[in-house]
């Protein structure tokens, strides 16, 4: 069987929790300073606020809190993964970016409630097991954008 390798951005969500997003949908990775965030009141707590990005307003989402894992611990060493799906762009805030790696799609395992919280399943494409038998989640960019569309884009723009 021929290997089908795909490039992913690998990042940390919480202590010992790693996830992947397709590299082709991450258009920029940058360090985030807390003072660059403009809070927006009366939104779900996973929406951190907005920041300026390339002359535009970029909504910032605490990805760990959104998918019900670990809320972000604030520091000036957090990163923004700028995600582009269907002409919509959002900033996913994560504590650490591990790098860009290739994974064999044939080794992708189906998510199941036996391994994951049922609230997480809609955000999962599947998962890989590392050589150390650690779970590496593969997230669905479309599911993240759908949450964002319902919650954020309903709010008037600035």
Secondary structure, 3 states (H helix, E strand, C coil): CCCCEEEEEEEEEECCEEEEEEHHHEEEEEEECHHHCECCCCCCCCEEEEEEECCEEEEEEEHHHHCCCCCCCCCCCEEEEEEEECCEEEEEEECEEEEEEEEEHHHCECCCCCCCCHHHHCCEEEEEECCCCCEEEEECHHHHHHHHHHHCCCCCCC
